[in-house]
Amino acid sequence: MEHNRTGIGVSQTFHGRRSLRSATDDFNHGVVLSARPLRSNEVFQVRIDKMVDKWAGSIEIGVTTHNPAYLQLPSTMTNLRSGTWMMTGNGVMHNGTTILDEYGHNLDRLKVSPAQEPGPPDTAGDRLRTEGRRRCFTQRVAGDTVGVVRKDDGSLHFFVNGVAQGPAAWNVPPSVYAVVDLYGQAAQATIMDDMADLPPLPDDVSEGNNQLSPSSPCSVVSANDLRFHRLHGSNAVITNGGRTALRQNCRSEFNDAIVISNRSLRDGELFEIVIQKTVDRWSGSIEAGVTAIRPGELEFPNTMTDIDYDTWMLSGTAIMQDGNTMRNNYGCDLDSLTTGSRIGMMRTATGDLHYYINGVDQGVACSGLPAEKEVFAVIDLYGQCVQVAITSSSGPLDNSLSTCNITEKSFPIHSPVSGVAHRLHSKHGKNVMLQSEGCQAVRGGGYSHGIVFSIKELKSDELFEVKIDEVDERWSGSLHIGLTTLQPADIPCTSLSACLLDLRTKVTWLVTGSEVRRNGTLQKQNYGCSLDRLRVGNRVGVKRCSDDSMHILIDGEDMGPAATAVAKNVYAVVDLYGRVTAVSVVSSTVLDEAEGTKVPSLSSEVCSEEEEEPTPCENEALLVPTAMQFLENHGKNILLSNQNRTATRVSSYNQGLLVTNQPLPQQQLFQVQIDRLNPTWTSSLSLGVIGSCLQRSSFPSTACCLKRSSWLLQRGCVFHNSLKICDNYGPNLDTCPEGTVLGLLVDANSCLHLYVNGMDQGVAAQDIPSPCFPLLDLYGQCEQVTIVTNDVPAVGGDASNPRCQGDMEKADMVDGIKESVCWTPPLEVNPMKTCEYQVLCSRFKELLTLPGQSAPPSPWQVSQPRPLLTLPDGYFSEDPKASLCYCESCHKLRGDEAYYKRGEPPRDYAAPFGWCCFSLRVNPRCDVANTFKKWHMAYHGTSVGALRRTLDQSELVTGSVSIFSAAQTKCDMQSGYSEPEENSAPEREEVKVQLSPTMRYSGLDSFAPKVQFRDPRSLRSHHAQVALQVYVRPGSYKIGAQSLGLSEALDTRFSNSEIEWISKEKGSTLLYGLLIRIE
């Protein structure tokens, strides 16, 4: 039976066994969960009863650890980021991330076919079990079925029409609920009871033909701790708990996808993988072997055969050592293997390397592997090979989990309670009392002021765990837990915040309820089990993992990564808030250093790990010349000139890494100018800072491969150690034309800023170490840059005291327009790239425009509206620079403000972010200069069918401006003129024009209905909206409340009570531009 809590669009019948979604108005909000957890080996199966062809996508099925009674149901289950496994299409997703591609039958192709004969009811959901119900239907549907089962070994399997699709995931915890998402085309489904027709699951269908390797002493083991390491090539992706590796962008990239085992192989231990996916685009295929280079010391090359020491590889039929061919015509050819083939490798105790193909030993490949060195298995996903997975035939199970980088731990980890070494710091909230020598904290009064800290910084992968001792049911809310860079010893007790949510003097990551927050800002919802449901005896812990992620554990169960890019030197912090009044520390640690000894700093750790001896760069920072230059050590495709201030990439599209010869002092702006772009390639420059000097280090092919102490700005994202920590930051760097000046600045609070043509884009990252070195990657289109930092202070004045962005803008505002701040490319510069969104909007405008036809001689004198939807191009300004794109990249690149003032008296209006504006010719009878300066700016949403009449009149008038009566236009060329009210007589005196100072209101579907069109170039379908940007005469309109009955505020600057302007005067508006938005 399905649970009675369902998505808002779902209704249930047949005692909760059938679910129906109203599919005519929405494509999601169709989530349904089982009423109880599934038992091991119990199959949950549903039949699709009804489908619609209005939407894309179809039914999705899976399991979740979340109890439906407490889960805040999302619009679709793939939005959940914890405890959820879903089959969608022909892929499998875990916590919203794809872990398997091309798995099983495509659910989007399932159908409902009518059968003329009623037939016997084959399921209890089909039977009419209530007496008196009439069998009045004459046609019965026989729809496809989908099912899911969790086996007792923790593996997850899916069924389509009774056929097992193979294992989809492993280590799935017990007590999971079945989930069905009636998404897209799927409108109705019924639970099926009779599972007798389902075939039994095979004992091991994990990967292809899983025969055991006969000669391997490790073959008898069915599970193991071997995984792929979290460090890998830039194009590789590790999923499925470290068991699966794939090469992303497989049709555009053929290399840079090396993966390596998470630990060294034991003598006689087999490491075996199965090929799960290939493409026929490239030549060559998978390469496999072993290396004595540890993962942390390996600078991942393009291919593993480029390594010239301590590496043995099989490529095709050739055995290669250190990049040189030792032997040809080995007993197998890796280039001939297909999907389902298995490849294994093993080093014997005598130092021989053997390969296994589908379990068959191919003999000794090479001898003399050094016995004193550890060797790691290496797989190069090269050419045709796209995806592989570790098989169950790989080496023995190791009881020690310390060497296993398993991403998802779905099994309990019991914390030791004896010999407790963790303690609480003496600095704490004012309502807290410490007992038992700092091992217990009790909140004495109230519901807040209960913050406590660990006594020292946590080491990497060190768990800090507490047990709830007492709760007070008078209060709501519960314990908060997280990590902070704030040092408790530096804080007076009286200055501690009342609640951990308000602790923002330093960076703090915390979990409250089921939300993850960073300095109080929401980062993630529906994370793990809600802390609000914790009771006496429950344990909750926090740790910072070696991959810079924060994990929360509840009763020993890892809830997965809560936050990424967490700083190294952090303290555990717990807030005894609300119901929780007392906790005790139950975790312990091995004290291998004196109490109070701090973890090494980030920069020193990097240097100690990556370099053989201290680098002189840091100690000699004060002795270097004042002029910034590029370091002589750089990517192999870089050529330096102009006293090492100009860098040029002379070949290929990568190997263009650069760093400066000296660190970047705080408050000093480092700037480079893009000199040359090559449109042959895609993507472009990326830049950032790195916390160590690379004077004697080898450079990877791209900056994405830098895994330690690096912060990188790429496209419109921010990455820390190759992990994305921020999206939609600043302009898209791939769209920067030649002549753009990009800058980096670390402020006094160790925050990194990006400057674009002197415009501060805000904080990109925090906790930047000192010293740090500017880093650039001349990638793709960007071929040459020049340092322009020297003698250039930060924006606003001297570099030692940079003027803040807000002060600069206030001083430079003239009539609401930033004259000296706003940047546009010089006239002599021909940008190599144009905005793709603006080009798409232009193609839609061309569909509405009659090429070569000029506007009527006097459009304001036309007595009858023209029965044409197409718009003469004479209505639009001939100057292309008068049209502006307000997509995210373009408006950030120009440095546009979100709001401006215009008119007398000045009034705010919002910039139309997300739209593209095409400037219109102004009525020559208007006083243009006076209008531009003294009139206010507003927006008016309209339909495509009403555009022609509006432009013919050259102002907003009755019949074309009633945005409340606009009807959606799809393909009827005359639909904009069919309403009788809109065709009222011209002599009607009353004119009612609805406007708004923000497109967040005028751009709603009620005012600007969407139309569907097909792009003639890409042949893809899009939805488009149109609106008008107008000048409106002051005093001719009244400000009123929104009239759509909305409860949520649409714009932070304009309240809902003043977001709509109404004008009843003719001649009070002047059309300025046509706005187009495309989805």
Disulfide bonds with the S-S distance in Angstrom:
Cys617-Cys693 2.22
